[in-house]
Amino acid sequence: MRWKQLAALLRDVRYRVYRLANLAISEAYLNFHLWRTGRSEQFKTATVGQHSRRLRGMLSEEGVKDEALDRISKTGATAANVHDALSKYKVAALTSPSKWRDVIRGKASLPTFRLNMAIPVRCDKLGCRRLERTPNGDVELDLQICAKPYPRVVLGTRTKAIGEGVKAILERLLDNPDQSLDAYRQRCFEIKHDDRTNRWWLYVTYDFPAAAPLPLDANVVVGVDLGFSCPLYAALSNGHARLGRRQFQALGARIRSLQTQVMARRRSMQVGGRVALSQTTARSGHGRKRKLRPTEKLEGRIASAYTTLNHQLSAAVIDFAKNHGAGVIQIEDLANLKEALRGTFLGGRWRYHQLQQYLEYKAQEAGIEVRRVAPRFTSRRCSKCGHINVEFGRSYRDARSDGRRPAGFVCPACGHGRDSYVDPDYNAARNLAVVDIAAKIAAQCKVQGLSRADDL
């Protein structure tokens, strides 16, 4: 079979899959509607396999010859592995009673599939064809999208489009031909056409055994710094692993954008209310109240957005701790520091008390201890030698920030950060990952003759 013939076969199968998927969805919707309106005693619909046989009859009535129908399937419009995958991975999630309930109530639109949808093919059952390696190192596959003989394709695994990570996963799949449960297993294929490049792509869905969780060690500590320029920074006490700008920079940008939009929207509403109040009509008060009413909904939306973001951040920290076997999380105690945080990322744009509460209850569920640490000098202490750089305050950092990233931490005692950039929030998180950090900072303050006022 040449590529031109294979492409024609793939387009034919894709067309049938498209019609079959929409047929199954529309009938499920119709049956649910009849059941909800009392015209049917129960909500029952045909299987996708039964719809495939119905579609074969419809195609025959439309003039498709028996030879063309039999080339794909002897009994239905699609091969068994195709409509099985369509039912399991596409249609099942869209035909539940809860889904149709939302459609009936107008909360969701009727699901539909487009012509350029992917062709799903199951490969996890006994007798299914899967990826296999040939003696010359190529990776080949029999596409079970039609009746025998199946078209055999050689995958372009040696092209530059395949990254090293993809190649590593592919090797693990090929090393498990028996589909052992304790290794990477092939589950489903999806064949999709890219209209822009006019290429066909094979997507391989796989699963793998969950890694055994590391035992939590109370001597391994995660320090969490609620940063001045980044929403959150986490560092490990026994290594260089971290969570910071790379993971949360986009999240921080969303926070700033959300805050800016809300403030602009609120000002617009308030201006409209004041205009209504200044008018000399009898309905000016009612008009002002009506115009300012949307601000209440706006406050609810911003609160919901912040809650979602805090859940994401706290969950990321807990996963970070569990993945590294950390039994303790140390976080700054920022109570009664509202004035000190004014003008910073935290004080102006973040609900840090809510984030602390989420961290604490999620850590308790995971069996991780959370300790609150006094924030005194944690951002000015050198995480390498322990010296406190008193000059590294807010005015110092603001004056030396270039807009793209904050001013790097530099230790005047050991020179840490002099030759290479040290992120100040990472440095603070490393300090917070030290056991008994408050006592160590107090001892260093005595050595340097520093008082609490020097940290303002």
C-alpha positions as CSV (number, residue, x, y, z in Angstrom):
1,M,0.0,0.0,0.0
2,R,1.3,3.4,-1.0
3,W,0.9,6.5,1.1
4,K,-1.8,7.9,-1.2
5,Q,-3.8,4.7,-0.7
6,L,-3.3,4.8,3.1
7,A,-4.3,8.4,3.3
8,A,-7.5,7.6,1.4
9,L,-8.2,4.7,3.8
10,L,-7.6,6.9,6.8
11,R,-9.9,9.6,5.6
12,D,-12.6,7.1,5.0
13,V,-12.3,5.6,8.5
14,R,-12.2,9.1,10.0
15,Y,-15.4,10.0,8.2
16,R,-17.2,6.9,9.6
17,V,-15.8,7.6,13.1
18,Y,-17.1,11.1,12.9
19,R,-20.6,10.0,11.9
20,L,-20.7,7.2,14.4
21,A,-19.7,9.4,17.3
22,N,-22.4,12.0,16.5
23,L,-25.0,9.3,15.9
24,A,-24.3,7.8,19.4
25,I,-24.3,11.3,21.0
26,S,-27.5,12.4,19.4
27,E,-29.4,9.2,20.1
28,A,-28.3,9.3,23.8
29,Y,-29.6,12.9,24.0
30,L,-32.9,12.0,22.4
31,N,-33.4,9.0,24.7
32,F,-32.6,11.1,27.8
33,H,-35.0,13.8,26.7
34,L,-37.8,11.2,26.2
35,W,-37.1,9.8,29.6
36,R,-37.1,13.2,31.3
37,T,-40.4,14.2,29.6
38,G,-42.1,10.9,30.6
39,R,-42.5,9.5,27.1
40,S,-40.1,6.6,28.0
41,E,-40.0,4.5,31.1
42,Q,-36.2,4.3,31.3
43,F,-33.1,6.0,30.0
44,K,-31.6,3.3,27.7
45,T,-29.5,3.7,24.6
46,A,-27.8,1.4,22.1
47,T,-24.1,0.6,22.3
48,V,-21.6,2.1,20.0
49,G,-21.2,-1.3,18.4
50,Q,-24.9,-1.5,17.6
51,H,-24.7,2.1,16.2
52,S,-21.8,0.9,14.0
53,R,-24.0,-1.8,12.5
54,R,-26.8,0.8,11.9
55,L,-24.4,3.1,10.3
56,R,-23.3,0.4,7.9
57,G,-26.9,0.1,6.7
58,M,-27.2,3.9,6.3
59,L,-24.0,4.0,4.2
60,S,-25.3,1.2,2.1
61,E,-28.5,3.1,1.4
62,E,-26.4,6.1,0.5
63,G,-24.7,4.2,-2.3
64,V,-21.5,2.9,-0.7
65,K,-20.6,-0.4,-2.3
66,D,-20.3,-3.7,-0.3
67,E,-16.6,-4.0,-1.3
68,A,-15.8,-0.7,0.4
69,L,-17.9,-1.5,3.4
70,D,-16.3,-5.0,3.8
71,R,-12.8,-3.5,3.5
72,I,-13.4,-1.7,6.8
73,S,-15.5,-4.2,8.6
74,K,-17.5,-7.3,7.7
75,T,-20.4,-6.5,10.1
76,G,-20.3,-2.8,10.9
77,A,-19.2,0.6,9.6
78,T,-16.0,0.6,11.7
79,A,-13.6,-2.0,13.0
80,A,-14.2,-3.4,16.5
81,N,-11.1,-1.9,18.0
82,V,-12.1,1.5,16.6
83,H,-15.6,1.7,17.9
84,D,-14.6,0.1,21.2
85,A,-12.0,2.9,21.7
86,L,-14.6,5.5,20.6
87,S,-17.1,4.2,23.2
88,K,-14.6,3.9,26.1
89,Y,-12.5,7.1,25.6
90,K,-14.9,9.5,23.8
91,V,-18.6,8.7,24.1
92,A,-18.8,7.3,27.6
93,A,-17.8,10.6,29.3
94,L,-20.4,12.6,27.2
95,T,-23.4,10.3,27.7
96,S,-23.8,10.2,31.4
97,P,-27.2,11.3,32.9
98,S,-25.5,14.2,34.7
99,K,-24.1,15.5,31.4
100,W,-27.5,15.4,29.7
101,R,-29.1,17.0,32.7
102,D,-26.8,20.0,32.2
103,V,-27.7,20.1,28.5
104,I,-31.5,20.0,29.2
105,R,-31.1,22.9,31.8
106,G,-29.1,25.0,29.4
107,K,-25.9,24.8,31.4
108,A,-24.0,23.1,28.6
109,S,-24.3,22.8,24.9
110,L,-25.0,19.5,23.0
111,P,-21.6,17.8,22.5
112,T,-20.7,17.3,18.8
113,F,-17.7,15.9,17.0
114,R,-16.0,17.5,14.0
115,L,-14.8,15.8,10.8
116,N,-11.1,16.3,11.6
117,M,-11.4,14.3,14.9
118,A,-8.8,11.7,15.7
119,I,-9.3,8.0,14.9
120,P,-9.2,6.1,18.2
121,V,-7.8,2.5,18.2
122,R,-7.7,0.2,21.2
123,C,-4.5,-1.7,21.8
124,D,-4.8,-2.9,25.4
125,K,-6.9,-6.0,24.7
126,L,-5.6,-9.5,24.0
127,G,-5.0,-9.9,20.3
128,C,-4.5,-6.2,19.6
129,R,-1.6,-5.1,17.5
130,R,0.9,-2.8,19.3
131,L,4.1,-1.1,18.6
132,E,7.0,-3.4,17.9
133,R,10.7,-3.1,17.1
134,T,12.1,-4.7,14.0
135,P,15.6,-6.2,13.8
136,N,17.0,-3.1,12.0
137,G,15.8,-0.8,14.9
138,D,12.7,0.6,13.2
139,V,9.4,0.8,15.1
140,E,6.4,-0.6,13.1
141,L,2.7,-1.0,13.7
142,D,-0.2,-2.8,12.1
143,L,-3.1,-0.3,12.0
144,Q,-6.2,-2.3,13.0
145,I,-8.5,0.3,11.5
146,C,-10.0,-2.1,8.9
147,A,-10.4,-5.7,8.1
148,K,-7.4,-7.9,7.3
149,P,-4.9,-7.3,5.7
150,Y,-4.0,-4.5,8.0
151,P,-1.8,-1.7,6.7
152,R,1.7,-1.8,8.3
153,V,3.4,1.5,8.9
154,V,7.0,2.4,9.9
155,L,6.9,5.2,12.4
156,G,9.2,8.2,11.9
157,T,11.0,7.8,15.2
158,R,14.4,8.9,13.9
159,T,13.3,12.4,12.8
160,K,14.2,15.5,14.7
161,A,10.5,16.1,15.5
162,I,10.8,13.3,18.1
163,G,12.4,14.6,21.3
164,E,14.6,12.7,23.7
165,G,11.8,12.4,26.3
166,V,9.5,10.9,23.7
167,K,12.1,8.4,22.7
168,A,12.8,7.3,26.3
169,I,9.0,6.6,26.8
170,L,8.9,4.8,23.5
171,E,11.7,2.5,24.6
172,R,9.9,1.7,27.8
173,L,6.8,0.8,25.9
174,L,8.7,-1.4,23.5
175,D,10.5,-3.2,26.4
176,N,7.1,-4.4,27.7
177,P,5.6,-6.4,24.9
178,D,3.6,-8.6,27.4
179,Q,1.8,-5.5,28.9
180,S,3.1,-6.2,32.4
181,L,1.4,-4.2,35.1
182,D,4.7,-3.2,36.7
183,A,5.9,-1.3,33.6
184,Y,4.8,1.1,30.9
185,R,1.8,-0.2,29.0
186,Q,0.2,0.8,25.7
187,R,-3.5,1.6,26.1
188,C,-4.9,3.4,23.0
189,F,-3.8,4.9,19.7
190,E,-5.1,8.1,18.2
191,I,-4.5,8.8,14.5
192,K,-4.9,12.5,13.6
193,H,-4.3,14.6,10.5
194,D,-2.6,17.9,10.8
195,D,-4.2,20.2,8.1
196,R,-1.5,22.7,8.4
197,T,1.4,20.3,7.5
198,N,-0.7,17.7,5.7
199,R,0.8,15.0,7.9
200,W,-0.7,12.1,9.8
201,W,0.4,11.7,13.5
202,L,0.1,8.7,15.8
203,Y,-0.6,9.6,19.5
204,V,0.1,6.8,21.9
205,T,-1.8,6.8,25.2
206,Y,0.0,4.8,27.9
207,D,-0.1,4.2,31.7
208,F,2.7,3.3,34.1
209,P,2.9,2.1,37.7
210,A,2.8,4.7,40.4
211,A,6.1,5.3,42.1
212,A,6.2,4.1,45.6
213,P,5.9,7.1,47.9
214,L,9.1,8.1,49.8
215,P,9.0,7.7,53.6
216,L,8.7,11.1,55.2
217,D,11.8,12.1,57.1
218,A,11.5,14.7,59.9
219,N,15.1,15.7,59.2
220,V,14.2,16.8,55.6
221,V,12.6,20.2,55.7
222,V,10.9,22.3,53.0
223,G,11.3,26.0,53.5
224,V,8.4,28.1,52.0
225,D,9.0,31.8,51.4
226,L,6.0,33.9,50.4
227,G,8.0,36.1,48.1
228,F,8.2,39.8,47.6
229,S,8.3,39.5,43.8
230,C,7.0,35.8,43.3
231,P,3.9,34.3,44.8
232,L,5.8,31.5,46.5
233,Y,9.3,30.0,46.6
234,A,10.1,26.6,48.1
235,A,13.5,25.0,48.8
236,L,14.8,21.8,50.2
237,S,17.1,21.5,53.2
238,N,19.2,18.6,51.8
239,G,19.5,19.5,48.1
240,H,19.1,22.1,45.4
241,A,15.5,21.2,44.3
242,R,13.2,24.1,44.3
243,L,9.8,25.5,43.3
244,G,9.8,29.1,42.2
245,R,9.7,31.4,39.3
246,R,9.8,28.7,36.6
247,Q,6.7,27.1,38.0
248,F,4.8,30.1,39.3
249,Q,5.9,33.1,37.1
250,A,2.9,32.6,34.9
251,L,0.6,32.3,37.9
252,G,2.0,35.5,39.3
253,A,1.3,37.3,36.0
254,R,-2.3,36.0,36.1
255,I,-2.7,37.4,39.6
256,R,-1.4,40.8,38.6
257,S,-3.7,40.9,35.5
258,L,-6.7,39.8,37.5
259,Q,-6.0,42.5,40.1
260,T,-5.6,45.2,37.5
261,Q,-8.8,44.2,35.7
262,V,-10.8,44.2,38.9
263,M,-9.6,47.6,40.0
264,A,-10.3,49.1,36.6
265,R,-13.8,47.5,36.5
266,R,-14.5,48.7,40.1
267,R,-13.5,52.3,39.2
268,S,-15.7,52.2,36.1
269,M,-18.7,51.1,38.2
270,Q,-18.1,53.7,40.9
271,V,-17.8,56.5,38.4
272,G,-21.1,55.4,36.9
273,G,-22.7,55.4,40.3
274,R,-21.5,58.9,41.1
275,V,-22.9,60.2,37.8
276,A,-26.3,58.8,38.6
277,L,-26.2,60.4,42.1
278,S,-25.4,63.8,40.7
279,Q,-28.5,63.8,38.4
280,T,-31.5,65.8,39.5
281,T,-34.1,63.1,38.7
282,A,-36.2,61.2,41.3
283,R,-34.6,57.9,40.3
284,S,-31.0,58.9,40.8
285,G,-30.6,56.9,44.0
286,H,-32.1,53.8,42.5
287,G,-29.9,54.2,39.5
288,R,-26.7,54.5,41.6
289,K,-27.6,51.4,43.5
290,R,-28.3,49.5,40.3
291,K,-25.1,50.5,38.8
292,L,-23.0,49.6,41.8
293,R,-24.7,46.2,42.3
294,P,-22.3,44.4,39.9
295,T,-19.4,45.3,42.2
296,E,-20.7,42.7,44.7
297,K,-20.6,40.0,42.0
298,L,-17.1,41.2,41.1
299,E,-15.9,40.8,44.7
300,G,-17.3,37.2,44.7
301,R,-15.5,36.4,41.4
302,I,-12.1,37.7,42.6
303,A,-12.5,35.8,45.9
304,S,-13.2,32.6,44.0
305,A,-10.2,33.2,41.7
306,Y,-7.9,33.7,44.6
307,T,-9.2,30.6,46.4
308,T,-8.5,28.5,43.3
309,L,-5.0,29.9,42.9
310,N,-4.2,29.3,46.6
311,H,-5.4,25.7,46.3
312,Q,-3.0,25.3,43.3
313,L,0.0,26.7,45.2
314,S,-0.6,24.8,48.4
315,A,-1.1,21.5,46.5
316,A,2.1,22.1,44.5
317,V,4.1,22.6,47.8
318,I,2.6,19.4,49.4
319,D,3.4,17.4,46.3
320,F,7.0,18.8,46.3
321,A,7.4,17.8,49.9
322,K,6.0,14.3,49.4
323,N,8.1,13.7,46.3
324,H,11.3,14.5,48.3
325,G,10.3,12.7,51.5
326,A,10.2,15.9,53.5
327,G,8.4,15.4,56.9
328,V,8.4,19.1,57.8
329,I,7.4,22.3,56.1
330,Q,8.6,25.6,57.6
331,I,6.7,28.8,56.6
332,E,7.0,32.4,57.7
333,D,4.5,33.6,60.3
334,L,3.2,36.8,58.7
335,A,0.6,37.6,61.3
336,N,0.4,41.3,62.2
337,L,2.7,42.3,59.3
338,K,0.2,44.1,57.1
339,E,2.0,47.4,57.2
340,A,5.4,45.8,56.7
341,L,4.2,44.1,53.6
342,R,2.5,47.1,52.1
343,G,3.7,47.7,48.5
344,T,5.1,44.2,48.1
345,F,3.7,41.3,46.0
346,L,2.2,39.8,49.1
347,G,0.7,42.9,50.7
348,G,-0.8,44.3,47.5
349,R,-1.9,41.3,45.5
350,W,-2.1,38.2,47.6
351,R,-4.2,36.5,50.3
352,Y,-1.3,34.9,52.1
353,H,-3.2,34.0,55.3
354,Q,-5.6,31.8,53.2
355,L,-2.6,30.2,51.6
356,Q,-1.1,29.4,55.0
357,Q,-4.3,27.8,56.1
358,Y,-4.5,25.6,53.0
359,L,-0.9,24.6,53.4
360,E,-1.5,23.6,57.0
361,Y,-4.6,21.4,56.5
362,K,-3.3,19.7,53.4
363,A,0.0,19.0,55.1
364,Q,-1.9,17.5,58.1
365,E,-3.8,15.2,55.7
366,A,-0.4,14.1,54.2
367,G,1.2,13.5,57.6
368,I,3.6,16.5,57.3
369,E,4.3,18.8,60.1
370,V,4.0,22.6,59.5
371,R,6.0,25.0,61.6
372,R,5.6,28.7,61.6
373,V,8.9,30.6,61.7
374,A,9.5,34.2,62.7
375,P,10.4,36.1,59.5
376,R,13.0,38.2,61.2
377,F,16.1,38.5,58.9
378,T,15.2,35.4,56.9
379,S,15.4,37.4,53.6
380,R,18.7,39.1,54.6
381,R,20.6,36.0,56.0
382,C,23.1,34.3,53.7
383,S,22.0,30.7,53.3
384,K,25.6,29.7,52.7
385,C,27.5,31.2,55.7
386,G,24.8,32.6,57.9
387,H,26.0,36.2,57.8
388,I,23.2,38.8,57.8
389,N,23.4,41.5,55.1
390,V,21.6,44.4,56.8
391,E,21.7,46.5,53.7
392,F,19.7,44.0,51.7
393,G,16.3,45.7,52.5
394,R,13.4,46.8,50.3
395,S,15.0,50.1,49.2
396,Y,18.2,48.3,48.2
397,R,16.3,45.7,46.2
398,D,14.0,48.2,44.5
399,A,17.0,50.4,43.4
400,R,18.8,47.5,41.8
401,S,15.9,45.6,40.2
402,D,16.0,45.7,36.4
403,G,12.3,45.0,35.9
404,R,12.9,41.5,34.5
405,R,14.0,39.9,37.8
406,P,14.7,41.2,41.3
407,A,18.1,42.3,42.6
408,G,20.2,39.3,43.4
409,F,21.3,38.5,47.0
410,V,25.0,39.2,47.7
411,C,26.7,38.3,51.0
412,P,29.4,40.8,52.0
413,A,31.1,38.2,54.2
414,C,31.6,35.1,52.0
415,G,30.8,36.7,48.6
416,H,27.9,34.3,47.9
417,G,26.1,35.8,44.9
418,R,28.9,38.0,43.8
419,D,30.1,35.9,40.9
420,S,26.7,34.4,40.0
421,Y,23.1,35.5,40.4
422,V,21.3,34.3,43.6
423,D,17.6,34.7,43.6
424,P,16.6,36.5,46.8
425,D,13.4,34.5,47.3
426,Y,15.3,31.2,46.9
427,N,17.9,32.4,49.4
428,A,15.1,33.2,51.9
429,A,13.5,29.8,51.2
430,R,16.8,28.0,51.9
431,N,17.0,29.9,55.2
432,L,13.5,28.8,56.1
433,A,14.5,25.2,55.4
434,V,17.0,25.3,58.2
435,V,16.0,23.6,61.5
436,D,15.8,26.1,64.4
437,I,16.4,28.9,62.0
438,A,15.0,31.5,64.5
439,A,17.6,30.5,67.1
440,K,20.4,30.6,64.6
441,I,19.4,34.1,63.4
442,A,19.2,35.3,67.0
443,A,22.7,34.0,67.7
444,Q,24.1,35.7,64.6
445,C,22.4,39.0,65.6
446,K,24.3,38.9,68.9
447,V,27.5,38.3,67.0
448,Q,26.9,41.3,64.6
449,G,25.2,43.5,67.3
450,L,21.9,43.7,65.5
451,S,18.5,44.5,67.0
452,R,15.0,43.9,65.8
453,A,14.8,47.5,64.5
454,D,17.5,46.7,62.0
455,D,15.1,44.4,60.1
456,L,12.7,47.2,59.3
